[in-house]
């Protein structure tokens, strides 16, 4: 799959929109490390998240903290509530966990956060005021740094499939430090997500308005192509035909995350040596069950294939 130069960057240009990262909501963080490190990912240390005080005061605790698995393009985020804090964001996370443990967050990235905010207002998503999110990190040289994001969220009833947000990466050079990116498993990029929903057409059209991108497909499977990444919408019948043993705990459900491998044979070897079973999906993709990836199925594909499929 050949990519335009902009797809190789973490930051979109012009009116482009990328799938920046996906987020797992987890009840506690201790179990995440062993599971994801067994798959060959390198996780950042746990840090509590803070919002910048609009009045210039001390940073405001968000009530959640995260660890991340960085890829050459995009990343995987794991979020848990900070036990000692109760905030609207931490309560939202806890409510989502009552539905299921797994992926609840889709983050799209743009270059113009104010333009995205105004567009969402026009499209009747009632966006909340942009949040200036901060989290500390240790730099390659051992010094302390701070990564920054401008995040635009909408009321949960506007996008009930999860925490669906748009952001601008203010410090991409700090987020994607070379020493944080895993290489042993061959996985290089975030591909996309497959959502299992009740009303495929309604949800797909709403995501199309949210991202400003067109949809294509048929009655039981609709895809939304971004400038980097793809989101697909389907029903339980279709997804369980692809993944027969998939457990759909409730609807809507973010069922599958797809990842690109720069060397699928290397990925297979690594996973085999870790003692993890997988299913081949033809010659150019493999499937890992949700038991092996904190509640979501993983499809890992090589450059000869693209997952999610567009039809």
C-alpha positions as CSV (number, residue, x, y, z in Angstrom):
1,X,0.0,0.0,0.0
2,X,1.7,3.2,-1.2
3,X,1.3,6.3,0.9
4,X,1.4,10.0,0.2
5,X,4.1,11.9,2.0
6,X,1.6,13.4,4.4
7,X,0.6,9.9,5.6
8,X,4.1,9.4,6.8
9,X,3.8,12.3,9.2
10,X,2.1,12.2,12.5
11,X,0.5,15.7,11.9
12,X,-2.0,16.2,9.1
13,X,-1.7,19.2,6.7
14,X,-4.4,21.4,5.4
15,X,-7.8,19.9,5.8
16,X,-6.6,16.3,6.3
17,X,-7.8,14.2,9.2
18,X,-6.0,11.1,10.5
19,X,-6.9,8.4,13.0
20,X,-4.5,9.5,15.7
21,X,-5.0,6.8,18.3
22,X,-7.5,4.4,19.9
23,X,-8.0,4.1,23.7
24,X,-8.7,1.1,25.9
25,X,-10.6,1.8,29.1
26,X,-9.3,-0.5,31.8
27,X,-10.4,-1.1,35.5
28,X,-6.8,-0.9,36.7
29,X,-3.5,-0.6,35.0
30,X,-1.4,-3.4,36.5
31,X,-2.7,-6.1,34.2
32,X,-2.2,-4.1,31.0
33,X,1.6,-4.1,31.0
34,X,2.1,-7.9,31.0
35,X,-0.5,-8.5,28.3
36,X,0.7,-5.8,25.8
37,X,4.4,-6.3,26.5
38,X,3.9,-10.0,25.7
39,X,2.7,-8.9,22.3
40,X,5.9,-6.9,21.9
41,X,4.7,-3.4,22.6
42,X,6.7,-1.0,24.7
43,X,4.5,0.9,27.2
44,X,5.2,4.4,28.5
45,X,5.1,4.8,32.3
46,X,1.8,5.5,33.9
47,X,1.1,9.3,34.3
48,X,-1.9,11.2,35.6
49,X,-3.4,13.6,33.0
50,X,-4.0,17.3,33.7
51,X,-5.9,20.1,31.9
52,X,-4.4,23.5,31.7
53,X,-6.2,26.1,33.9
54,X,-7.7,28.6,31.5
55,X,-7.1,31.3,34.2
56,X,-3.4,30.5,34.4
57,X,-3.4,28.7,37.7
58,X,-2.1,25.2,38.6
59,X,-2.9,22.3,36.2
60,X,-6.3,20.7,36.9
61,X,-6.3,16.9,37.4
62,X,-8.4,15.2,34.7
63,X,-9.1,12.2,37.0
64,X,-7.6,9.7,34.6
65,X,-4.1,8.5,33.7
66,X,-2.6,6.6,30.9
67,X,0.0,4.4,29.4
68,X,0.7,4.3,25.6
69,X,2.1,1.9,23.1
70,X,3.7,4.1,20.4
71,X,3.9,3.0,16.8
72,X,5.6,4.6,13.8
73,X,2.2,5.9,12.8
74,X,-0.4,6.4,15.5
75,X,-0.5,4.8,18.9
76,X,-2.5,2.7,21.4
77,X,-3.6,4.3,24.6
78,X,-4.7,2.6,27.9
79,X,-6.7,4.7,30.3
80,X,-7.7,4.1,33.9
81,X,-9.3,6.3,36.6
82,X,-7.0,7.8,39.2
83,X,-8.4,6.1,42.4
84,X,-8.2,9.2,44.6
85,X,-10.0,11.5,42.2
86,X,-13.6,11.8,41.1
87,X,-14.2,14.0,38.0
88,X,-16.7,14.0,35.1
89,X,-14.0,12.3,32.9
90,X,-13.2,9.5,35.5
91,X,-17.0,8.9,36.0
92,X,-17.5,8.6,32.3
93,X,-14.7,6.1,32.1
94,X,-16.2,4.0,35.0
95,X,-19.6,4.1,33.3
96,X,-18.1,2.8,30.1
97,X,-16.4,-0.1,32.0
98,X,-19.8,-1.2,33.2
99,X,-20.7,-1.8,29.5
100,X,-17.5,-3.7,28.7
101,X,-13.7,-3.7,29.1
102,X,-11.9,-2.7,25.9
103,X,-11.7,0.1,23.4
104,X,-14.0,3.1,24.1
105,X,-12.0,6.0,22.6
106,X,-11.4,7.1,19.0
107,X,-9.2,10.1,18.6
108,X,-8.9,11.9,15.2
109,X,-6.2,14.4,14.6
110,X,-6.3,17.6,12.6
111,X,-4.1,20.6,11.9
112,X,-6.6,23.3,12.7
113,X,-8.3,22.8,16.0
114,X,-10.3,26.1,15.8
115,X,-11.6,25.2,12.3
116,X,-12.6,21.7,13.5
117,X,-14.4,23.3,16.5
118,X,-16.4,25.6,14.2
119,X,-17.2,22.8,11.8
120,X,-18.6,20.6,14.6
121,X,-20.8,23.5,15.7
122,X,-22.2,23.9,12.2
123,X,-22.9,20.2,12.1
124,X,-24.9,20.4,15.3
125,X,-22.5,18.3,17.5
126,X,-22.5,21.0,20.2
127,X,-18.7,20.7,20.9
128,X,-17.5,21.5,24.3
129,X,-14.9,24.2,24.8
130,X,-11.4,22.9,23.6
131,X,-9.3,21.4,26.4
132,X,-5.6,21.9,26.6
133,X,-4.4,18.6,27.9
134,X,-1.0,18.1,29.4
135,X,1.0,15.1,30.7
136,X,4.6,14.9,31.8
137,X,7.2,12.5,30.3
138,X,10.9,11.8,30.5
139,X,12.9,12.8,27.4
140,X,15.7,10.7,25.8
141,X,18.3,12.8,27.6
142,X,16.7,12.0,31.0
143,X,15.3,15.5,31.4
144,X,11.6,16.1,32.1
145,X,9.3,17.3,29.4
146,X,5.6,17.9,28.8
147,X,3.4,16.8,25.9
148,X,0.5,19.0,24.9
149,X,-2.7,18.4,23.0
150,X,-5.7,20.5,22.2
151,X,-8.7,18.2,22.5
152,X,-12.3,18.8,21.2
153,X,-15.0,16.6,22.8
154,X,-18.7,16.5,22.3
155,X,-21.5,15.6,24.7
156,X,-21.8,11.8,25.0
157,X,-25.3,11.8,23.6
158,X,-24.0,13.3,20.3
159,X,-21.6,10.3,19.8
160,X,-22.8,7.5,22.0
161,X,-20.5,4.9,20.6
162,X,-17.7,6.0,23.0
163,X,-15.5,8.9,23.7
164,X,-15.1,10.2,20.1
165,X,-12.8,13.3,19.9
166,X,-10.8,15.4,17.7
167,X,-7.4,16.7,18.7
168,X,-4.4,18.6,17.6
169,X,-0.9,17.3,18.5
170,X,0.9,20.3,19.8
171,X,4.2,18.5,20.6
172,X,4.4,15.5,18.2
173,X,8.2,15.4,18.4
174,X,7.9,14.6,22.1
175,X,5.0,12.1,21.8
176,X,6.8,10.0,19.2
177,X,10.2,9.7,20.7
178,X,12.2,7.1,18.9
179,X,13.1,5.2,22.1
180,X,9.4,4.7,22.9
181,X,8.5,2.9,19.6
182,X,8.5,-0.9,19.7
183,X,10.2,-2.8,16.9
184,X,10.6,-6.4,18.0
185,X,7.1,-7.4,16.9
186,X,7.3,-5.8,13.5
187,X,4.1,-3.8,14.0
188,X,4.4,-0.3,12.6
189,X,1.1,1.5,12.3
190,X,-2.5,1.8,13.4
191,X,-4.8,0.8,10.6
192,X,-8.4,1.3,11.8
193,X,-11.3,0.1,13.8
194,X,-14.4,-1.9,13.2
195,X,-17.5,-0.9,15.2
196,X,-20.5,-3.2,15.8
197,X,-23.7,-1.2,15.9
198,X,-27.4,-1.5,15.6
199,X,-28.2,1.1,13.0
200,X,-25.3,0.9,10.6
201,X,-26.4,3.6,8.2
202,X,-27.3,6.1,10.9
203,X,-24.0,5.7,12.7
204,X,-21.9,5.8,9.6
205,X,-23.6,9.0,8.4
206,X,-23.1,10.6,11.7
207,X,-19.3,9.7,11.7
208,X,-19.2,11.1,8.2
209,X,-20.5,14.4,9.4
210,X,-18.2,14.3,12.4
211,X,-15.0,13.7,10.3
212,X,-16.0,15.5,7.1
213,X,-15.3,12.3,5.1
214,X,-17.5,10.3,2.8
215,X,-18.7,6.8,3.4
216,X,-19.1,3.8,1.1
217,X,-20.4,0.3,1.3
218,X,-23.6,-1.7,1.5
219,X,-26.4,-2.5,3.9
220,X,-24.4,-4.6,6.4
221,X,-21.0,-3.0,6.1
222,X,-20.1,0.7,5.6
223,X,-16.5,2.1,5.6
224,X,-15.3,5.6,6.2
225,X,-11.9,6.4,4.7
226,X,-9.8,9.1,6.4
227,X,-6.7,10.6,5.0
228,X,-4.9,8.1,7.2
229,X,-6.9,5.2,8.7
230,X,-10.3,3.7,8.2
231,X,-13.4,3.2,10.4
232,X,-16.0,0.5,9.5
233,X,-19.5,-0.1,10.8
234,X,-21.2,-3.4,10.7
235,X,-23.5,-5.7,12.7
236,X,-23.1,-8.8,14.8
237,X,-23.8,-11.2,12.0
238,X,-21.1,-9.8,9.7
239,X,-18.4,-9.5,12.4
240,X,-19.1,-12.9,13.9
241,X,-18.7,-14.4,10.4
242,X,-15.2,-13.0,10.3
243,X,-14.5,-13.8,13.9
244,X,-16.6,-16.8,14.9
245,X,-15.7,-16.8,18.6
246,X,-16.1,-13.1,19.1
247,X,-18.1,-12.2,22.2
248,X,-20.2,-9.0,21.6
249,X,-20.9,-7.9,25.2
250,X,-23.3,-5.1,24.3
251,X,-24.1,-2.7,21.5
252,X,-22.5,-0.4,20.3
253,X,-19.1,-2.2,20.6
254,X,-15.7,-1.3,19.3
255,X,-14.9,-4.9,18.3
256,X,-11.7,-4.8,16.2
257,X,-8.5,-2.8,16.1
258,X,-6.3,-3.3,13.0
259,X,-2.6,-2.8,12.9
260,X,-0.1,-2.8,10.0
261,X,3.1,-4.9,10.2
262,X,6.1,-4.0,8.1
263,X,7.1,-7.7,8.3
264,X,4.2,-10.1,8.9
265,X,6.5,-13.1,9.1
266,X,8.5,-11.4,11.9
267,X,5.2,-10.6,13.7
268,X,4.1,-14.2,13.4
269,X,7.4,-15.5,14.7
270,X,7.3,-13.1,17.7
271,X,3.8,-14.0,18.6
272,X,4.4,-17.7,18.3
273,X,7.5,-17.5,20.5
274,X,5.4,-15.6,23.1
275,X,3.1,-18.7,23.1
276,X,0.1,-16.8,21.8
277,X,-2.2,-18.5,19.2
278,X,-3.5,-16.6,16.2
279,X,-5.7,-17.4,13.2
280,X,-4.6,-16.7,9.6
281,X,-6.9,-14.6,7.5
282,X,-5.4,-15.5,4.1
283,X,-1.7,-15.0,3.4
284,X,-1.5,-11.4,4.5
285,X,-3.3,-11.0,7.8
286,X,-3.7,-12.7,11.2
287,X,-6.3,-12.4,13.9
288,X,-5.7,-12.4,17.7
289,X,-8.6,-13.0,19.9
290,X,-10.0,-10.4,22.4
291,X,-8.7,-12.5,25.3
292,X,-5.1,-11.7,24.2
293,X,-5.6,-8.0,23.8
294,X,-7.5,-6.6,26.8
295,X,-11.0,-7.1,25.4
296,X,-10.6,-6.3,21.7
297,X,-9.7,-8.5,18.7
298,X,-6.6,-7.5,16.8
299,X,-6.2,-8.0,13.1
300,X,-2.6,-7.5,12.0
301,X,-2.0,-7.1,8.2
302,X,1.0,-6.5,5.9
303,X,1.4,-4.0,3.0
304,X,-0.2,-6.4,0.6
305,X,-3.6,-6.1,2.4
306,X,-5.6,-3.4,4.1
307,X,-7.8,-4.0,7.2
308,X,-10.5,-3.0,7.9
309,X,-11.6,-3.9,4.4
310,X,-13.6,-1.3,2.5
311,X,-16.3,-3.8,1.5
